[in-house]
Amino acid sequence: MHSRRTAAIAIGLLMLAGLVAAAGTGPILVTGADHLDSPLVKIDGRIDLTDLYAFRWGLNSSVLALNVNPLTSPASTKFAYFRPGALYEFKIDTNLDGRADVAYRVRFFNLQSKTDGSRFQTYIVKRATGAAANRHEWTGTTIAVGSTTAYGHTLRIAPVLGGGKAFAGPRDDPFYFDLVGFKHLKERLLAGSTTLGAPGETANCALADTDPSAHLLACFTGTDTFAGTNVSSIVLQLPNGMIGGSGHTIGIWATTSMQIDGGYQQIDRMARPAINTVFNVTDAQKDIANVTGPRDDRTQMLARTKAVLGAFNNVLTSNSLSAYSAAQIDAIAHVLLPDELTYKVADGHGFAWFAGNGSASLANLRLNGRRPIDDVINAEFGLVTNFHITSDGVDANDVAFPGTFPYLAAPH
């Protein structure tokens, strides 16, 4: 069964590769939490997921947010818009079996321009449940109809049937990370380097990443790669009862799909930050992860995830730092996969927090949704290095997050 499914995925990827060739791609400079993470998503930035958020707001509601259109410059943001005909979805797994039980679907229509050239669209939000939620289709109950916020114009917010709010439009990219430093670290790690070094070693950073004397941390400078850039955001604030109920742990991921042959083909998938970027190595592996679902993750990615964790572990051992046991590496990989952003509905904790006495350790670590303020890269650095490295040097967003809906800062 698995071999037939893998063959079907491969055929689908070949078909999509033809679309990539037809659409063409521009120069690609970086990949982030999920920004530009595989060849297929580079077809069109409008369906390239960058980040996913899920967090409590108040006692009775929660917020779901997804972003696309990575690395949009302020000059280009006026003209940015969502892809008409594409399907944008929040998938919610209420029993943690790797399949969606609730889906919130958004489509965009009627692209228009204001007198200053800024673009806006109408949108519809649907809610689907049961088996339909696990498919990609434009079905469900319409719960919101609104208009996107045009760049530089007054915020547009639509009411949600049953309670809540909806927003779509340009926002500041809330992801913050020294990506250049990390790219060198990953290349040097995969090339076999085990020397940590220190951030800001300019001369060592200039070495080829394949040079055995290249230091892992040398290229970190504390520069936020995403500062000053924008994204296009979809934000829903919903009553807790509409996503599983307070106190219930759910799994969440986002998908984008294109219309192909009368149906929808998933192009991108995003849940926890950096899973595809860090634990899949080749472009083919990244593409397959993006077009499949969480239920396939352990079959496809478990061995690779453990291998990458083992490479970090080898660095710790080589530097006489306490490392993980094989059992702990296996446990971490099984927590990270399937790739769903787990969230205990109405729990106010963020992406990573420490129970017990609050000390930073694997035994105390708890994962819970993701808030914009959460420094997810610092948390993930800590996790893969047994909490010996806990910062990439970028510890806050370039602008403050607002305390009002849609909770992401206005675009640059």
Secondary structure, 3 states (H helix, E strand, C coil): CHHHHHHHHHHHHHHHHHHHHHHCCCCCCCCCCCCCCCCHHHHCHHHCCCEEEEEEECCCEEEEEEEEEEEECHHHHCCCCCCCCCEEEEEEECCCCCCCCEEEEEEEEEEEECCCCCEEEEEEEEEEEHHHHHCCCCCCEEEEEEECCCCCCCCCCEECCCCCEEEEEEEECCCCCCHHHHHHHHHHHHCCCCCCCCCCCHHHHCCCCCCCCCCCCCCCCCCCCCCCCEEEEEEEEEEHHHCCCCCCEEEEEEEEEEEECCEEEEEEEECCCCHHHHHCCCHHHHHHHHHCCHHHHHHHHHHHHHHHHHHHHHHHHHCCCCCCCHHHHHHHHHHHCCCCEEEECCCCCCCEEECCCCCCCCCCEEECCECCCCCHHHHHHHHHCCCCCCCCCCCCCCCCCCCCCCCCCCCC
